[in-house]
Amino acid sequence: MIRQRILYVGIGGSGLDLGIKLDEALRREICGLDGRALVKSGAFPGLKPNQLPSFVQSLYIDFAAESLSHVTQNIRGGNTVAATNLIPMIDNYSALATDLRLHGGDDYPWIPPAPGEPNVRPLNGGAGQFPTVGRAAFFGSIKSQGYRRAIGDDITRVINSLAESMGDLSTYTGQNSVSDVAVYVGFSMSGGTGCGVFLDVIQLLMHEFHNQLSAVGVTILPIVLLPSTFDKLLPADNARRAKLNAARALLDLTETIEQLQQPNTSRREEFRIKYPDSTLGSNGSVGVDFLGRAPMIPVATLVEKPSIMDRDDISRSVAASIVAQSSTVREVKDAAVAAGGSPQNKNSFIEHLINLIPEIQKPHKFGLGAHPLMPMVSASLTLPSRRIADIVAKQIIAEGLADIEKEQRTQALTESNWKDLLGHLRLDDLTKPETFDSDTNLRFSPRTQPKSTNELEEQLNKLRGQISAATPIIESSIKQRIAQRSVFQLTEGLRKYLIAEGLKGGIDLPTAIATAGRAMSELETKRSLGADAGGQKRSKPGKKFSLLPKKLDPAVIKSAFDDARKKFEAEVEAKWWMTWSSQSAAWSNSVESGKSSLLELQRLLEDLRDAFEKQVVADQSDLGVARVGVVNFVPTNGRSISDALKQLTIDTSTQIRRNRQIENQAPSALLRALACQENHNAWAELVDRFSKKLTQTQIYDAIIEPVREAVEEAMTGTESIPGTLPRLGQLLANVAGNSSSPEGIALKKALGELVPDSLIPAGNFRNGRVLISYPGNKSEAVEKMIKDSLSLGGDYKKLLAKNTTEEWTATGDSDVLTVNVNLIGQGLLDNRETRDILLRWREAITAPVDDKLKWRQRRNFKNIDQIFTGFTQAHLLSALMAALFGGVLEVVKGSDETPEVLLLKAPDGQVADLARVEIEIPQLPSFSSWPNILVAFERMVLGIDTESDFKGTIVEKMFEYRPPILQGDSKATIPHVVRTMLSMRAAQLDGLKRAATSANYGEGAIRMLTNAIDFWETGIVRAFDFEVPGGFYRSLDAAMRDREPNFSWR
């Protein structure tokens, strides 16, 4: 059960795709197996079946209008906002970047100079896999439209909806909810859009939440799809660029999280973003420093691709994880409650993450940042009731349409059918002609009772004369009326006909199409109706009544006038058809268009039936495929899946007939009854969607939705009537009590294979949390059975042996068992994929291939070659210098002025073969190589596996090491290597600055010279001033000044 308000924000294609899967999972969790759980509860009278309540909201952001349209078509129900205004007015990057440079200047240090920039156009088609381009498009949209119109109003709308939804959440959970808001931001770091704008979206979300819901705890959890999730989906060059995009993105995200959790006032401005709208934030500036209760990012969730899962399964796995995290509540007994008392306080999974922030903040043992990452994976075992319902519903529709086709071959259309349809086209005057009596004052009854046949004949002759005089009026009126109604939309008339016939009993679209076809044929061919009547010779006066008695019977009089009326109506009907025929130029287009629409509808129904028959076969086959991580469990009672589903279709159809009192056993009768319900006509809805040119899927959904609803109702059952499909919760309970049944054996086997070793994320972590949610009621027996089955995997057992806790949640009426594994507190260097991504970036910096790295960042293009920056760089340099002071780091090749290889030893001076750490320093021609010690260390440390490489222990101890001089050892002095290095500082700076202004060097050389200047000018100063905890002296510089006051180096 979801226990807190949720906002999902999907950015770019991957974020949108994940959102669709999450929406499916949330609807299944909240709306129940048949989609009607909230409706049946009576607590949400305004909701429709499968409609999510207001405490779940989603926002989708992409520059591709087609992608946004796709996601909103797949997700319906009123809780979805698409940022459709976020479209840049300038459609190519070069012009947009020029515009931003001209008007932004130093406000946009992330926009590189024009030379070499990528030529990406049109921007509404994507960012060309360049994050800088994606971000420029985002800024361009804000600049041209203003922040509020571009995206601010959309963010505000979803926040307002969440603010007003606490009552719904309390009602749904029975007052067992938390008031905080969980914001999941899904995106990929591989492309240009998501990777380009995620940082802006996150900071703007924090800004808006702080402004609008400052009293509420708001936790933002980035869901980062790493490049491995695109394995085998991208060409080799694109796959390489995906890793390069992710490198700077990971560094930017982790640094932002660390600054948010542990603000460094000296770096505050680095994390402020200046936008081209002065009304936003402080004169357009938005930061991550807040007064009061601030939105928090405890970790960034990493999604990698296990080799055994495909991308679609990964999205379903992530969706299951989010549902599990939002459902889990850990019960904590209040201290004031006596032993054995009921739980009083409840901590959600996200509250647990917040509580772990002090642990997450701890510096990484290799010096690169802290531990703000959380690899996450879910394995789910699903009884796919929705998918099974789809199969059964499609089977019912396909069989019903086949049966209707058979009926049409033996049953003829009645004349009344096509005439009724013409009435819905407002052409009923052709079959029930208007005679315009009120305009002509014609009267077909005697004004005075005739006393003889002569008097009767006189009155009839007089009537004939009146008819003759009225003929021009009638003909003129007919012509005018036909002119008004000769243009029509057949599909609209067909829709109305279907609704009217559906209320009478039953109708189907194939029959209605045939009826409409007959009507169109009549309009084209029936042109002389009544011509004979109009051309008949009139009887001579008195001839008809020559044998009548002198005293007339009133019935005879009435019959004579009725005959005159019938003859008159026949003549008028003939005039209608003759006039219709004469005006064919006015209506022929409507008829031809109608016939064309009928052919399209006929083909559409044929395609629908064919598609559904094929989908039933394909889906049955797919359900039988062995999957890993996202497992479908279909109860078969020992039969094949195909046979089991055929029997389920029979049983479900029988149950629907009972539920709806359908006595006719024909498949056609069942389909008609489900399509034509009292308050809804699916055939008419299908025609309406067809006429509006909606997608094929949307048109098909018109008929499948009501059928599926009936199927789900029958499969789910009620308290008094069991459903035709057993529930997973009941199956688990049965297996826990008796595992010897065929169903029990199959279910335990599926559970045992649910979390294979290859699924468990790798790498060190600070705290593990496994959330296991299962359908049904809380049961220790069920939990024990599940745990015993899951523990068959060796790596899963090892995971539990570490600092990992299992949490169990019974989710009631659900059809999914989820095992959600969260490795909380990884660093960038603990995770194999993130470490490899950073290594690829480091290699690309000096590679001869131009990967346009300056356009693969979003904060600053000038320092893109540095992985250790800011605080982490000062920390690293301080540790390296401390190691030099203590002799733990020594020059083994080259000189003290220009070292080539450094050897890092254990604090006791020992060097083991398996733990030999050599740092090879690239040379800087004409200058000392010391500035390249940062690059050298990065290369070395990125090659270390933190779990298995003994070298990691040596590097970790270096950061813990405190040399004797720092500890206050009176005998300690400044080593020669340090004295030599520091003594060169002034001369090196002077020479480097002269060289940097020379026109002789290329871009790579200039970058190296600039980095060297930064090393000597500020880097080494920060390193020696870095405050080292646990020492006698505050810093290395303080120790040196105290030991040798006369030694001056700056």
N, C-alpha and C positions, 0 to 999 in steps of 0.2 A: 504494500500500500504506500503510495506517494505521501510523504508527510511534510513537505515544505513547498513553497512556491518556487517555480522553475521558469527561467528564461533561457531559451536556447537561441544563440546567435550563430548563424551559418555564414561564412565568408568564402566567396569563390566557389568553383565547381565542387570541390571535395566537401566543403562545408554544407553546401546545398544537398548533396547526395546523402550525407550523414543525417541531415535534418529529416529527410523523408523516412529513413529507417527508424529514427527516434520517434517520429510521430506515430508510426505503426506500432512500435513497442509501447508507447504511452497509452494509445487507444486500447490496446489489448489489456494493459494493466488496469486502467481506470474504468473503461467502459464495459469490461467483461467479455466473455467469450462470444456472446451474441450481439455485443455492442449496445445492449439495452439495460445494463446494470444500473446506471444512474437514473434512467427513465423509470424503471420498475421500482426503484427505491422511493419515489415520490418526492424526494428532497430537491430535485432539480427539474421543476415542471417546464421550464423554458428550453431545455436541451432536447435535441433530436438524437436518435440512435447514432452511436459512434461519434458524438460531438464532445470534445474535451471541455471541461469547465474552465473558468477564467483564471485559475491559479497556475495554469500552464500557458505560456506565451512563447512565440518564436518570431525572430526577426532575421530576414535574409538579405544579404548584401552581395551584389555582383554588378559588374559593368555590362554584362551580356543580358539584354532584355529578354532574349529567348530563354535563357536559363532560368531567370526569375519567373517567367510565365509558366515554364514547365513545373517548377516546384509548387507554385500556387495552384496549378491544376491538380497536382497530386495530393495536396494538403488542403482540405476544405473544412470549414467549420467556424470561421470568424476569429480564430486565435493567432492568425498568421499575418505578419506585416512584411511586405516586400519593399525595399528601398528603391522604388522605381525612378526616383528623381536623381539618383546618383549617377547621372550620365554626363560626362564632360562635354561642354559645348564645342571645344576644339578637338577635332577628331584625329590628330596625329601628334606623336610625342614631341618631335622636334619643335613644332610651333608652340606647343603647350609649355615645354621647358623654357623656351625663349621668353614667353610671356611671364612665367613665374620668376625667372632671373631678373627681368626688367623691373618687376613690381615688388619683388621680395628681397633682393640683395642678400645680405648676410642672414636673413631669417631662415633661409633654406640651404644650410650647408651640406645637405645630402644630394643636391642636384649638381652633377659634375659639369665641367665645361663642355661646350658643344662638340669639339673634335672627337670623332670616333663613336658618337652616340648612336644607338640603334634606331632604325627607321621603322617604328611600329605604327601601323594604321590599318583599319580604323580602331580607335580605342574601345568602342562599344562592342568589339569582337574579342577583346582580351588584351592582356598586357605583354604578350609575346614571350612569356617566361622571364620577364625582367621585373623584379620587385620595385625598383626605382620608378619604372614606367607606371606600374600600378598605383604607386603612391602619388605620383604626379597627377594622374587622372583623378584621384580622390581630392587632391587639393584644388585642381582645376574646377571640379564641380562645385566645391565650396566657394571658390572665388567668383564664379559666374552667377551662382544662384543665392549665395548666402548659406551659412551653416544650417539654419533652421529648416529651410526648404530642402536642402540637399540630403540631410540625414537626421538633423536634430529633432524635427517633429516626429519622425518615425520612432526614434529612441524614446522620446517622451510618451508617445502613445502606448507602447508596451509597458513602460514603467507605471503609467497611470492605471492600466488594466490590472497589473499585479497589486498595486496599492489598494485597489478596491476589492480584492479577491479573498481576503483573509476569512471572511464569513463562509465562502464556499469551501475553503480548505477545512475549516473547523467542522463544517457539516459533513464533509466527505470522510474525515478521519475520526469522527465521534469525539471531537475535542482533544485528540491525541496527536497534535502536530507541533511543529516548531515555527516560530514567527519569522525566521530568517529567510533570505532569498538566495537561491543557488543559481548562478549565471554560468552556463556552459558556452564557451566560445569555440566553435569547431572550424578548423581551417587546415590546409596543407601548407607545408613550407617548401614545396617543390616548384610551384608556379609563380605567376607574377601578381595576381590579384590578392589572394589570401596572404601570401608571404609579404606582399607590399604594404597592406593596410592594417594587418592585425593589431599592430602596436597602437595605431591611431584609434581603432575601434575600441580596444580595451580601455585606453585612457579616457576616451569620451564617455564610455559606459560608466566608469568610476566617477567621472565629473558629474554626470547627470544623476546617478544614484545618490551621490553625496548631497546634491542640491535638493532632490525631491524626496528621498527616503533616508534622511540622515540619522533617524532614530532606530533604524532597522539594520540588523547585521546583514551585510551583503558580501557574499563570497564569490569571487570570479575564478573559474577553473578553465584555463585554456586547454582545449583538446587538440593536440598537435599531431597531425598525421605525417609521419616521417617519410622520406623518399622511398624506403623499402616497401611501402604500401603500393607503390607503382611498379614493383618488380615485374618484368616481362610485359609491361604495358607500354613502356616508352622506348623509342630508339636509343641506341647507346649514347649518342651525343646529348640527347635530352635528359637521359638518366644522370649523366655526369653533371649537367647544369643544375639538375634538381638538387644534387648534393651541395653544389656551390651556393645555391640560394639558401639552403637550410643553415649553412655555417654561420653567417652573420646574423641570421634570424634567431638562432639558438642563443648566441651571445647577447644580443639585444634583449631578448625576452628574459633570460636568467638575470641579467644585470638590473633590469627594471624590477623584477620580483625582489631581488636582494635589497635594492634601494627602498622599496615600499615597506619591506619588513623591518629594515634596520637603517633608517634615513642617515645619510652622510651629508651634512649641511654644506660641505665644501663642493659636493657634486650636484647640488640641487638643480642648478641651471642646465646641466647636461640632460636632464630628464624632462625638461619643459619643452613643449612643442608649440611652435608659433604657427597659427592658422591664418589664412587670408580673409578673416572676418573679425573686426575689432569688437563685435558684440559678444563674442564667445570668450568665456573665462575672464582673465585679466588682460584686456586689450588684445584679445586673440590668442593669449597664451594659456596653455593648460598643462599642469604638472601632476606629480604623484604625491605631493605633500599636502596633507589635509589637516584642518583643525577639527577636533572632535572625533567622532566615530567614523573611521575611514573604511571604504570598501577594501577588502583584503584578497590577495592572491597567495594562498599558502604554498601551492605547487603548480607546476605545469605538467599536465598529463601527457605522456608520450605514448603514441600508438605505433608500434612496429608491426611488420608482417611476419608472422611465423611461416616457415617454409611450407607448412601443410595447409594453409588457409588461402582462399582467394580474396580479392578485394571486396566483393559483395558481402562475403561472410565476415570480413573485418568490420564493415560498417554495422552489420547486425550485432556483432560482438560488442562494439562500443556503445550502441544503443542499449543493449542489455546491461552494460556496466552502469550507465547513467541512471537507469531505472533502479538498479540494485542499490546504488549509493544514495539515491533520494528516498528509498523505502526503508533503509535500515535505521533503526533507532536502538541504541544500546541502553538498557535499563540500569540505573544506578540507584542503590538504596540510600535514602537520606540518613544522615548520621543520627537524626532525632528519632528515627523509626526503630522500634525494637527489633531484635533479631527475628527473622522470619516474617517481618512486615512486608507490605506490598511496595513495589517500586514507586519512588516519588519523582525522581528527576530522570530526564531522558536526554542523552547526547546523540546527535546524529553523526553519521560518518564525517560530514563536513566539519562539524564542531570538533571532532577528533583531530582532523587535519589542522585546524586553527590551534588546538592545544599543543600540537607537535612543532609549531613554528620555532620555539627556542632550540629544538634539536636540529631542525632544517637549517637554521641560520649558521650553524657552526662551520667554520672555514674547512674547505676540503683538504684532505691530507696531501694533495699534490699542488695546492696553492691556487687552483683556478676556481674562484667563486666559492659558493657554499653547496647546499644540497637541495636545490629547488625543483628537482624533477621527480616525477612519479610514473614510471612505466606501468601500464595497466593492460590487462587482458581479461576477457571473460569467455568462459565456455558455457554454453547454454544447451539444455536438453528441452526441446519443445514438443508438446503434442500439438501439431500444427492445425488446430481446429479451424482457424480462418481459411487456411489454404485448402483443407479438406472440404470445408463448406463451399469454397469456390468450385472445386472439382464436382461436387454433387450438384450444385446449382447449374453449372454449365451442362452437365449431363441431362438434367431435367429439361433445360431449354432446348438442347439439341434434339432430344427425343420428342419433345412437344412439337417442334417445328417440322420434324420428319412426319409425324402423325397428321399434322394439319395439311401438309402437302399431299398425303395419301387421300385425305378427305376431299380435297379440292378436285381430285380426279373423278370422284363419284357424285359430287353434289353440285347442282347448278345454282347460279345466283338467281334470286327473285327480283322481279321488276321493282318492287318497293325499295330494295336496298339502294340501287343506284339513284332512284328518285330522291330518297332521303339525303343522299350525299350531295346532290345538286342543291338541295335546300340549304345546306351548310356553306354553299358557295354563293348564296343569295340568288340562285337561279331556279328556285322552285316554281316561278311563274311559267316556266316552260312545261311543267308537268301538272301543275295545279294553277291554271292561268288566272291571273287577275283580270276581271272584266270591267273594272272601273265603274261600277253601278252608281256610286255616289256622284261621279262626274256626268253621267248620261241620264240619270233619273229613270232608267229603265226599270219596269216593274213586271214581273212574271207571275202575276195573279190578277184576276178580274177586278176592275174598279167597282163594278156593280155586277150582281149575280145575273148572268145571261139566262133568259127565260126560254130561248130556243136555239136551235143549231145555227140559225142565221145570225142571231145576236153574238153567239160564241165566235162564229167565223169573222164577223165584223171586228170584234175586239182583237182577234188574232192578227187580222190584216193590219189593223191599226198598230199593233205591236211590231209587226214586220216593218212597217214604215218608220217607226221610231228607231228600230235597230239600224235601218239603212241610214237614217239621219245621224245616228250616233257613231257610225263606223269611222268617219274621219277623226273624231275625238279619240276613239279607242286606238286607232292606228298611230296617231300622234303620240299618245301616252305610252304605247308599247315601244315605239322607237326611242323615246326619251329614256324610258326605264332601262332598255337594253344598252343604250349608250353609257348609262351610268354604271352598269354592272358587267360590262364585257371584259373588263380587266380584272383578273382575280389571281390569287395565290392558291393553287391546289393544295399545297401542304397545310395551309392554315385551315381550309375546309376539311381536309382529311383528319386533322387533329381534333376539330370540333365533333366530327362524325364519330370518331373513336370514343370520345368522352361520352357522347349521348348514347351510343350503343352499349358501352360498358355499363352504364347505369341501368340499362334495361335487363341485362343478364350477363352475356359474355360475348366478346369480340376478339379477334386477333388481327394483327397487322397484315399477314399475307392475304387473308380474306378481304380486308379493307382495301388493300392495293388492287386486288382483282375487281372489286366493286368500283373503285375510282377509275380503273381502266375502262370498264364498261361505260361509265358516265361520260368519259372523254370521247369514247367512240360514238355515243348517242349524240353528243354535241356536234360532232363532225358530220354524221350521216343522216340523222333524223330531221330532215328539212321539210318534208311535205305532210307531216302529221295533220290530219284534219282537212286536207285539200279536197278530198271527195265530198266531205260534208259541206265545204264552202262552195262547191260547184254543183250541188244537187239542184234539180229543177224543183221549183216550188209547186205545191199542189194547187190545183184550181180551187177557187173559193167554193166551199160547200161540198167538194168531192169527198173529203175525208169523213164528213159527218152525214152523208146522204142517208144512211140507214139508222141514224140516231132517232130516238123517239122525240117527240116534240117537247115533252117535259124532261129536262136534262137532269141526270144524276150528278150531284156535286163531285163525286169521285171522277166522273168522266171529265168534268171541267178542269179539275186539278191535274188530271193526267195529260190533258191537252196542253196546259201551260207548262207542265214539267217537261213534256216533249220539246216544246219550243225553247225552253231553257237549255236542255241538253244540246239541241242543235246549235243554239247560239254559242254555248261554251266550246263546242267542237270547232265552230268557225273561228272563234277568238283564239283558241289554242293553235289552230293552223296559221293564223296571222302572226302569233308569237314566233312560231318556228320559221315562217317565211321571212319575217323581219330579222330574226337571228341569223338566218342564212345570208340575207342580203348585207349584213354588217360583219361578215367573216373577217374582213381586214382588221377590225377592231379587236376581235377576240382570238384570232388564230395564234398569236404569240403566246397568250396565256395557256391555250390548250396544248401547244407544242411544248412549252416549258413544263406544264403539268405532266405530260406523257414522259418527258425526259426525267423528271424527278421520280416518277413511279418506277422507271427502269433502274435508276440509281438505287432507290430504296429496295427494289427486288434483289439487285446484285448485293447490296449491303447485307440483307438478311441471309442470302446464300453464303456470303463470305463469313458472316457471323457464325452460322451453323457449322461451316467447314472449320473455322478457326477454333471454335469451342470443342469440336470433336478431336481435333489434333492436340489442343491444349490439355484435354483430359488425359489423353494417352501420354503426352510428354510429362505432365505433372505427376502422374502415377509413377512413371519411370524415375523421375528425379527424386521423389520421396524414398525410393528404394536405394538410392546411391549412398554409399558409406561416406560420411563427412566427419571432419575433425573440428572440434571447437564449437560448431553450430550444428547440433545433432537434431534430426527429426525422428521422433519416436511415434510410430503408427501402430496402435494395437490391432493385431490381425488374428488373434486366437489360433496361431499356427498356420494360417493360410498365407498365400501370396498377397502382396499389397493390392494388386489388381483385383483379385477375387474378393478381398475384404472390402474394398471400396465399392465394388458392384453391389455387394450385399447391403452395405451401408446406404447406398442410394435407394435401394428397394425399401429398406426399413424406414428411412427418413421420409420418402414419398408417402408411404402408408401413414406415418404419424402426422404428416401435414394434412392429409385428407381427413383424418380423425379430428385434428385441431380445428379445421375450418369447415367441417361437415360437407366435404365434397364427395358426393356419392358416385359420380361418373368415374370409372377407373381408367379411362383413356388418358394417355400422356397429354393429348391436346387439351383435354378438359382441365387437367391440373395446371398447365401453363396459362390457359385463359383465366382461370380463377386467381392465380397469383399476380398476373399482369393487370387485371381489372378489379381493383379493390374499391371499397366504398368511397374512400377519400383520395384515391390516387389511381391514375391510369398510366401504366408504364409505356404502353404502345404510343399513347399521345405524347408522352414526354420524349420518347425516342424520336418521333417525327419532329418535335419542336427543336431538339438538339441538332437533328439533321438539317433542318431549314436554316439554323443559325451557323451552319458550317463549323461545328465544333469538331474536335479530334475524333478519330474512330473509337478510341478507348472511351472517351466521354459518352459517345453515342451508345456504345455497347453497355456501358454502366447503367443506362436508363432501364434496361430490361433485367440486367443481372442483379441489381441492388435489391429490388423487392423479393426476387426469388431467393437470393442468398439470405435475406433477413428471415424468411420463412424457414429455410434450411437450418440456420443457426438456432432459431427458436426451438425447432424439433430436436436438434442434436443436443441442446443444452438441457431441455426439459424443465420441469417445475418441481416444487416440493412434493406434489402428489403424483406427478407423471415422470418417470425416469427418462432421460434423454437417450437418443440412439447412439451417441458417442460417449464412452466413459471419460471421466475427467482425470487429469493427471494426478491431482491430489488424492483421489480415491485409489488410483492404481498404486501410488506410493505407499499408502496406508495398507493396502492388501499385500503388497510385496513385503513390507516390514513384518507382517504377521505370518505370511506364508510365501516363501520364495521358491517353492517347488513347482508352481504352475508354469506352463509354457510362457505366459505373459510375464510372470515374475522373473523367470530366468533371462528372458530377453531384455527386460528393463535393467536388471542388475548388470548385465553384460554391457549395455549402453552406458551406464554410469561409470563402470570401470574403465571405459575407453574415453571418457569425456575430457579428462585433463591429462593428455599425454605429456611426456617430458619435454618434447619440442615446443610445447605451448607456453611453458613457464618463462617469463622474461629473465634475462641474465643480468649479472652485475651486482655489486655491493649496494646495500641500502640501509637506512637507519631504522626503519620500522615497517613490518609487513602487516597487511590487513587483508584477510580473505573474507569476503561477504558471500554467504551462501543463503539464497532465498529459494523457498520451495512452496508449491501450492498446497492448499489444505490448511488444517488447523495445526497449532503448535503440538509437536509430538516428539518425545525423546526417542521413541522407537524408530520413527522415520529418520531422525537426524543421525542416529547411530548406524542405521542401514546405509544411508548416503555416505557418511564418513568412512565406513569400512570399505565401501566400494571405491570411493575416490582415492583412498590411500594406497591403492594398488600401484600408483605411479611413483617411481623412485624419487624423481625431482620434487614431486609434490610433498613427499615425506620429508625431504631435506629442507624444503621451504618452511614447513611447520616447525622444524627443529631449530630454526633461527629465531630471531626476534619477531615472530609472526603470531597473530591472533586470529582465530576464526570467530565470526559472528553469524548467528543463525536467525533467519526471519521467516516466519510462515506468512504467506501472502494471500491466503484465502482462495477466492474463486479466480484462479489464474491457470495458465496452461504452460508455464515456463519455469524450469528449475535452472538457476543461474549460479555459477561459481565465478565470482569477480575477484581477481588477484590484483592487489595494489602494492607495489614496492615503493614505499614512501621515503623520500629523502635520498635520491641519487644525485651525484654530481655529473657534470658534463663528461668527466673522464672515467666515470664508473660504467657508463653505458657503451657497449661496443659500437653501436651504430653512430651515436653522436661523436664518439672519439674518432671513428673513421671519417665522418663528415668533416671534422675540423682538420684532420690530417690531409684530406683531399684539398681543402682550401689552402693550407700551408704550402702544398706542392704546387698548386695552380698559381701562386703568387710569382714564382720564378720560372714557370713553364713557358716555353716559346709560343704556345697556342694562345691567341687572344680570346679569352672567354668573357671579355667586357665585365670584369669584376666590379668596376666602379658603379655599374648599374644593377648590382646584386646586393645592395644594402639599402637602408632606409634612415640612417641617422647621420652618417658623415663618411664621405668617400676618401678623406685624406688619411685615415689611420686603418684602412681596411686590411693591411698586412699584419696587424698585431692582434693576437689572440688574448694575451695577457694585457689588460689595459687598466688604467685608473688604480684603484685600491689593490687589485690582484697583481698588477705589475710591480707596485711598490713593495708588496708583501714578498713576491718572488725575489726581487733584487736584494731585499734586505736579508732573506734567507741565504742567498748565494754569497753575499758579502760576509755574513756570519760564518759560513762554512769555510771561506777563504781565511778568515781570521784564525779559525781553529785548526787549519790544516786538513780539515775533512774534505775540502775541495782543493786539488792541487793541479798545477800545470805539468802535464807529462809529455807534451810535444809543443814546440814553438818556444816562445820566450815570455817573460813576465809582461813585456810591452805589447806583444802581439801573440797571444796563445793560439794554438791550433787544436789541441785536445786537452780537455780537463777530465780528471778522474774524481768521481764522487765516491767517498768511502763511508763505511759505518762510523758512528761516533767514536768507537774504540780503535779506529784506524784499520780494521780488518777489511780485506777484499776477497770475496769468494767468487769462484769462476761463474757460478749461476747467478750471481748478483753483482756482476761487474758493470758499473754504470759509467760509460764514457760519454762526454759531451763534445761533439765535434763542432768547432766554431768556424763558420764561413769567414773567409778573409775579406777585408775591405781594402782594396789596393791603395797604397800611399798613406794609409792611416791605420791606427790600432784596430784590432779586431774585437776589443772588449765590448763595444756596443752591440755586437751580434750575439752576445751570450744569451739574450732573450730568445732570438730565433732558434739558436742551437738547443736551448732547453725545451722549447715548444716541440721541436722535432723529436727529441728524445722521449719526452714524457707521453706524447701522443702514440707512441709505439708500445706502451706498457699496458698489459691487461691487469687491471687492479685486483682481479680475483686469483690469478694463477702465476703471475710473474714475480719472482723474488726481487727484481729490481725495484718494484714498487715499495717494498719495505725500506730500502735505502733512501729513496726519495722522500718518503714519509718522515723518516727520522731526521732528514736534513731540515725540514720545516720545524721540527721539535727541538733541534739542537741549539744550545746556547754556549758560545765560545767562552773560554776563561776570562777574556777581557770584559765581556758583558756581565759576567758573574762577579766582577770585582776582584779578580785574582791579581795580587800586587806584582806578581812576576810577569804577567802578560804584557806583551808589547805589540806594536803595530807590525804585522809581517811585511817582509820585503815586497811581496807581490802586491799587497794592498798599497803600500807606500809608493811603489812605482806607478801603479795605475792612477792613483789620485794626483800624483805630481804631474802627470801628462795632461790633465784636464784643460788647463788654459790654452796650451799650445794646440791641442787637438781641436778645441772649439774654434780657435782663430783660423786654422787651416780649412776646417770643414765649411765654415761660413763663406770663405772666399770661393771654395770649390762649388758650393751650391748655387752661386750666382753666375757661374760660367755657362756658356752656351755649348760646351763641348759634350755634355752628358745627356743620355737618354732618360726616359721616364723612370725606368727601373733603377738606374744609378742615382738619380735625384731623390727617389724615395729612400734609398739606403743612406744617402748623405743626410737627408732630413731626419731620419730616425736616429742616426748617430749624433746629430746635434741635440736632439731631444734627450738622448741618453746622458750626454755630458752636462747639458744645461739644467735639466730638471729631474731626469730619472734617477741619476745617482744621488742627487741631493735628497729626493724623497726617500730613497732606500736607507740612507744613513740617518735620516730624521725619523724613520718609521718607528713607532712605539712598539717595543717588543715585550710582551707580557712574560712575567716570570724571571726577569733578570734583575741584577743589582742596579744597573744603570737603565735609564728609560730608553735609550737608543744607542746605536753604535757610535754616532757622532759625539754623544755625551760622554761615552766611555773613552773615546780618543782624546777629547779635549781635557779630560781629567788626567789621563795617563801622560799625554805629551802636549801640554798647553801651547808649546811653540810651533807645533806642526800645523801649518796652514795649507789648505787645499781649495778654498773657495772664497 
